[in-house]
Amino acid sequence: MSYQGRVQGVGFRATARSVASRHPVTGWVRNEPDSSVTLEAQGAPTAVNDFLEDLRRTMARNIRAEARADLAAVPHESAFVIER
């Protein structure tokens, strides 16, 4: 997922990690040079969708646009982390 809006400097990455801890997902979230945030999440389709919906509700006032792309699973992920 790629998120645009007021998504840097507002705790978006920490919130994403916190929300992810409530769902059986792994992945990462990071700030991008263009002021967007990129997020990769994997798990069962329902778990990923529930996580993304929960994050969307939590950060709705900050998200102006989002784009979703389905990617191949990344082997050996064991947590959801903030990448720097």
Buried (B, 14 or more C-beta within 10 A) or exposed (E): BBBBBBBBEBEBBEBBBEBBEEBEBBBBBBBEEEEBBBBBBBBEEEBBBBBBEBBBEBBEEBBEEBEEEEEEEEEEBEEBBEEE
